[in-house]
Amino acid sequence: ERLPTPHPTLPLPRGAPELRPPLPASNGTGLATRYTLSLPNDTLLQGNIPGVNLGELWYSAYDSANNRIYLSAACAVYVVDASTFSIVGELPWTGCGVLYLNTTGDLYLSSGSHVDVVNPTTNVLVSRIYASEAGQTTIGIFAYDPVANAIVVGNYFNTSLNVVSLSAGRVVANLSVGLESLDAAYNPVNEELYVANYNQGQVEIFNSTTWSKTTISIPYTVGLFVFGVAVDTATGNVYITTYGDGNFLVEIGGSNNTIFQSVGLGSYPTGIVYDSGIGRLFVANSVGATIRVIYPSNLTTATLLTLNVPEFLIAGPWWISYVPELNSILIPTSYSDSLLALSDQNLTVYGSVGGFARPESEAWDGACDCLVAGDYLTSELYFVNATTYRLERTVGLPGEPRAITYDNATGDLWIAVGGLVGYSGLDIVHGSNGTRVALVNTSGSFPNSVAYDAADDRMYVPDEGPGNVDIYNATNESLLATRYLGGATQAAWDPETDTVYVSSWYTDNISLLAGATGLLLKNITGIQAPNSIVYDPVTSMVYTGDENAANITIVNATSEQVEGNLLYAYSDQILPQPNSTLLFATDGSGGITEFNLTNGTSTTVAAGVATVALAWLPTGALAAADLLGAIYFLQPAGPGPLATPILSLAPSYVGVGANVTVRTQEGGGTGSYHYVYAGLPPGCASQNRSTFSCTPSASGTYRVEVTVTDATGAVANGSAYLWVRPSSLVSFVEDGLPAGTVWWVNLTDGLSLQSTASTVTALLVNGTLGYSIGVGAANWVPSVPSGEVSVAGAPTAVTTTFLELQPLSFVETGPPTGTSWRVSLSGSIVGSTTGSSFNVSILNGTYSYVAAVSGGGWVPVEGQVSVAGPTVVQITFIPWGYNITFRESGLPSGTSWWVNITSGTGVRSSDAQAVIYLTNGTYAWTATTAGGEWRGQAGSVVVAGNATAVSIAFVLQTYTITFSAPGLPSLDPVWVNVTGATPGAGTATGVTVALANGSYIYAASAGPEWEEVSGQITVRGQPMDIAVNFTASLQTVTFLATGLASGATWNVTLGNRTSG
C-alpha cells in the first residue's frame, strides 16, 4: 500500500549531503521558575509554588475564631484560609478526624490511639488524650455531646466507640457497636446519641447519661447498608441514609425511635447534615457527585445539585458538614481531591480548594497566540494567555487528552485522546476558540502522540494499544493508512529529510517512516524502552528518552545511527530550545534539566512537583505542565534576551495567487523590533512588520526566514516552510436564496468563502477538494450540503440550489407538565422537549412520524403529515399501564401496612387493599407492617397487559411461652389454659403456648392432687419461661364402721394422723 504524494520532494532529499554551519555556543539560558498558574482556581502565584496532592478527603472543621478550615486528607490535616480558599499550611500532627468546638476554641484531631487537643490560634499542642484500648486505633470523631461534654471517637474497623470526656481528659465509656460504624449524631431534643452502623444495617441509640443502648434494624427492602445520620434539631427527628442496594432516606421519630417513613434517593447517598439556618437536609450522593437539598416536612421534595468534579467509579463526597457562621455546607469530595463550599442561601459553590486538574500535554497555539494544555483527569483543554499567564477559556473534551499538535496551515489543534475514561481517538478543534472540527477514530484505544508532517500534509498518530501508527490527511482528516509496527509510543518529524521517527517502548526500537509514503524505511534497535522523542533541527539529531536505561539516546538523523546518550532519568518530555544547542528534559519529579550540547554540561531548575510536559512561548518563556494541577513559567531574570521568533505562514500550503498571512511572534529583548524576511516567493516582498499579507505568484517550496533585531542590536532568527502549488479558479454559484442572504463555502484545505452575492470564487490548488455549504438564514438549506470539486488547471464552476424550510409543530396533551417526549420523522429522531410543543423546520413533503414519551408509560402516537407550508400536528398521549391491587387478610381493621416494589416504588394503606399503577413487566414485592407485630409475605407479580390482583395473608407474630413445674416429677402431666389462646398440655418439664405481644391470664393444673395455679403475664417481643409452683390439694376421707355397738368409740390412724 502506498500513500498518495500530493507534493514534490523537499529540496533536501534523503541521503543528500548537508552543508551546515558550526553549532552556536551557548552559556545557558539562566531560566528560573518565575510564576505558578494554579489551574483549579485560576490563581497566578509568583515563584515556584509546588502543588499539593490532597489525596482522599474525609472530614472538615471550621475554626470561627481564625476563619480557617481544617481539612482531613488521608489523616494529614491542611489549613485552608476561608476567605481566599487557599492552603496556607499543614499541621505537624496527624488527624484522620477533625473537630472544632466554639465552646473551647480548641481543635481536636483523632489519629492512632489518641486524640490531640490543639490551640489553633497559637498552633500549640495543648494535650494528648489516649482514647483507644490496646490493639485499637482511632480514625473518626463522630459527634460531640454537650451534656456529657464529651466527644465520641471510633474506627470503621472496630466494634466499639469511645466516649472521651473533655472535662476529665480521659475515656469514660466504651460503647459496643456493630462492625463498621461510619457516622454518629447527637440529638439535643431527647439527649441521645445515634450511631449509623454500616455493616449491620442498623441504627444504635445510646442514652447520653447511662449509655444504655437501643437498636433499630432497618428493613432490608429499605437499605442493606446504613451510612450517614443527621438530626433535625427543631423536631428531634433523625434521618439516616442507606447505601448500596437500598439507596433510601429513612426518617426516625425522635420521640419514640420508630421508623416513620423512607423515600428513595438513588446515586448511593452517603453523608447527611441538617442545616438549622434554613431548615433543610443536605444529602451527599457519592456516585454522580451530587447534593440533594430536602425539606424534612416533605421528603419527596428535593433540589438536586451537581458538583463540578470529575466522576470515576466513586467521585465522593462522603462526609459533609454545616457551618452556620458561613451559611455554608463544606463538601470534601473524597476521591476528587477538593473541598467545596456551598452557600445555603443560593445553593451555589462559591469557593474551592485543592484540585482535580492533571495537565499532561502542552502545545503552542498560533491561532489564539496562547498556550494550550490538556488535562487527562478532567478531559479538558486549557487556553492560557501567553502574556498574563492566566486562563482564557476551558473547553471540554470527549476523552483523556494525551498529546496536542498545532497545524499552522489550518489553525487547528489535533488532540490524541484515549485511556480509561471516555472516547478514544482524535479530537480536532479550532485553535482560535476550541470549537470542534471533527472527531476521528483511531485504530486502537490509546493514541499517545501526534506528529505533524507539514511537507506532506500528514498527521502521524502512534497508538500504544495495537502498536500501530495511523496516518491522516491533515486537511480533510481522512485516514490514509495504518502501519503496524508491533509497538508505537510517540513520534517526531524531521523536515530536512521528511522522515517520521516512531519510538516503541514495547519493542525497544525506533522505526523510521517515509513522510511522503508512510512506508517503513528501517528500525533502529537496541534502545531500552524508548518513550519521548523529538527532532532537533540545529543539531540534526533525534533524542529519545529510554525508560529502562535511565538515559537519553542520541540518533544522528543523517546517518540514522545511534551516536551516544545523555545520562538522565526517565524523561516524560524532551524539548530543544529553538535555534540553540540547549536541550530541556523533565522526568516528572519537579525538576527540568537543561543540557548544553556544545560543552556537555547540564543544570537543573526546580519547577513544581510532577512536571511532565514542556512548551516554548514566543516570549522566550518555557511552560511546564505539572500533574498536580499547575503550569510553571520559566523565564530569565530581568527583561531577558531577545527570544527566538516564531514565524507562521498561514496557510502554509496554498495555490498560486492565493493570499498568505506572514506573522512573526517575538518576545524578550529591549525596545522596538526591526524585521527582515528572506526566502519569500515571487509576489511577496519583505516588510518591516510583524504581520503582513501577500500573494505568491510562482509555485515552489520556500524556506522563509525572519531576522528580528531589537533596540540594542540583539538579533534572533526564525524560519518556516511555505509550499505554493499550481492553482485554478473555482466558482461556487447559488440559486434560490433571497437577495442579500449570507451564505458560505468551507473547503477541506481550510479556506472559507462567504458572500451575499450569488457567486464566490477562489484560486485553489490543483487536485480534489471536499467542500461544505452553509447559509445564514435558518429557514434555508442547500439541496446538496457537501461534495467534492476536482481542480485540474482550468476554471471550474459548482452550482447549488437552496430550498426553503417550513415550520412544523407537534403539540401534545396527556402527560404531566415537564414530562420529556420526543419526535421521530421518517425513522430519525429529530429532538425531544419537556414543553407542550416541539417545533422543527422541514422541507415540503410527506413524512411519517412517531411521538413517544421518554421512559415509557404512555402509548406512542404514529401518523403521517404532509407539509406544504406552516403545519401543526396535535398529539394526544394515552397512559400505558395497569392497576395492580394488593388485597390483605388477617390484619385488624385500620392497621397500617405497605408493599415495597423492586422498582423503588411502593404503596401504603390502612384499608383492606392497596392499588399501584405499573407498566408491563415482572416486579418483586414484599409486604410488612410497622412494629413487626404482623408477618407479611413476599412474592412477584407479572404485569402483562391487564389489571392484576394479588392476595396477601398477614399472620400475627407470636413468641413461644414455656410453662414449667419445677416442684413436680418431670414426667407428671401439666395443663395450661391462656385467655385467647389454644390450651397447652405437656409434662412438668415444659408446656409451650404461642402468644403475640400483650397481657394474658393463665391457669395451670397438674391433676386433682395439686392445687390449680393462675397468674398474669405480658409478652414483649421475645420468648418467655414461666415457672409454676404447685401445692398439694387436701381432701376429706370418710371411713364407715359396721358391727360396733351403738355409741362405741373408735378411731382411724392414717399415716401419722389419727381421726377424732
Number of C-alpha atoms within 10 A of each C-alpha: 10 10 13 11 12 13 16 13 15 18 13 13 11 14 9 10 9 9 6 9 7 8 13 12 13 13 11 15 16 13 18 21 24 18 20 27 25 24 23 17 17 14 14 19 13 12 17 19 19 19 19 16 16 24 18 19 27 25 29 24 22 27 22 17 11 12 13 19 23 28 30 26 24 17 24 21 26 22 20 23 17 21 10 11 20 16 18 11 12 14 14 11 14 21 30 23 28 27 24 23 14 11 7 9 16 20 24 23 27 29 26 17 18 20 29 22 20 21 17 21 12 8 11 10 15 13 13 17 18 18 29 24 14 7 7 16 20 27 23 27 26 22 19 22 20 13 12 16 13 22 20 24 29 30 25 20 15 17 16 21 25 23 26 26 20 16 9 11 15 19 20 14 14 18 16 13 21 22 16 22 30 24 27 27 23 27 21 17 15 14 18 21 22 26 29 28 26 23 16 17 24 25 27 20 22 19 14 20 10 8 15 11 16 12 14 14 13 19 13 11 17 24 23 21 24 34 32 31 29 28 28 21 16 11 14 19 23 26 26 31 32 31 26 16 14 24 26 26 27 22 23 20 15 21 12 9 16 15 20 13 14 19 18 20 21 19 17 24 32 28 27 29 24 25 23 16 14 12 15 19 23 25 30 29 29 26 18 21 25 21 25 20 22 19 16 19 9 8 18 14 12 18 12 15 16 12 20 13 23 19 18 15 9 18 21 33 32 26 25 23 20 24 19 15 11 16 17 22 22 26 28 29 27 24 23 26 23 25 26 25 23 22 17 21 10 8 16 15 18 12 17 21 21 25 24 23 26 23 31 27 28 27 21 25 26 23 20 18 18 23 24 29 31 31 27 25 22 22 24 21 24 22 26 25 16 22 13 9 21 19 21 15 13 16 15 14 23 18 25 27 33 24 26 28 22 24 27 20 22 20 19 26 27 29 29 29 29 27 18 12 16 13 20 24 27 26 22 23 21 20 26 16 15 21 13 15 15 14 17 16 16 24 20 18 18 24 33 24 30 27 26 25 22 21 22 23 22 24 27 28 31 34 27 22 18 17 23 22 32 23 25 21 16 23 20 16 19 13 17 17 18 19 18 15 20 14 24 31 27 29 28 25 27 21 19 17 20 21 23 27 28 32 32 27 24 16 18 20 22 30 20 22 22 17 28 23 18 24 17 16 11 13 17 16 14 12 23 20 23 31 28 27 28 23 24 22 17 18 20 16 22 25 27 31 32 26 22 15 16 17 20 27 23 18 21 16 22 16 10 14 14 18 13 13 16 17 12 18 19 23 27 21 23 25 22 23 18 19 19 20 22 23 18 20 27 27 21 21 19 21 20 27 19 24 20 20 18 15 11 8 11 16 13 16 16 17 30 28 21 23 30 25 27 29 22 23 25 23 21 24 23 21 28 31 30 30 27 25 28 30 28 31 27 25 22 17 13 7 11 18 20 24 25 26 26 21 23 23 21 22 23 23 26 25 26 23 23 19 15 21 14 23 19 22 18 22 22 20 23 16 9 9 21 15 18 16 22 15 18 20 21 14 12 18 16 15 14 12 14 18 15 15 15 18 18 24 17 15 18 19 21 18 14 19 17 23 18 25 20 19 12 12 13 14 19 18 21 21 21 15 20 27 24 25 23 20 23 20 18 20 16 18 15 19 13 13 21 12 9 10 14 16 22 18 20 16 21 18 20 16 15 14 14 16 15 16 14 18 16 18 17 17 19 27 25 19 14 13 17 15 19 16 23 18 20 12 13 10 15 21 20 20 12 12 15 15 12 13 15 15 21 16 14 11 14 15 14 13 12 16 14 21 17 18 19 19 17 21 16 17 14 17 13 13 17 9 10 10 14 16 23 18 24 17 16 13 11 10 13 13 13 18 16 15 13 18 17 20 17 13 15 20 17 17 11 12 15 13 17 18 22 20 21 15 9 13 19 19 15 20 15 13 12 13 15 12 18 15 15 13 14 16 15 10 20 15 17 14 14 15 20 19 16 20 16 20 15 20 14 14 20 13 10 10 13 15 22 20 22 19 19 14 11 15 14 18 15 17 17 15 15 18 18 21 18 15 14 19 21 14 11 14 16 13 18 17 23 20 19 14 9 11 16 20 16 23 14 12 12 13 15 15 18 13 12 12 14 15 14 14 12 20 15 20 14 17 15 18 18 16 19 18 25 22 23 14 13 19 11 14 11 13 18 22 20 23 17 20 12 10 13 12 17 18 19 17 18 22 19 23 23 20 19 16 23 21 15 10 12 16 13 16 16 25 20 23 14 11 13 15 16 19 15 14 11 11 14 13 17 12 16 12 14 15 13 14 14 20 15 18 14 12 11 10 8 4 5 6 7 4 7 6 5 9 7 7 6 6 8 9 10 10 9 8 6 5 8 9 10 8
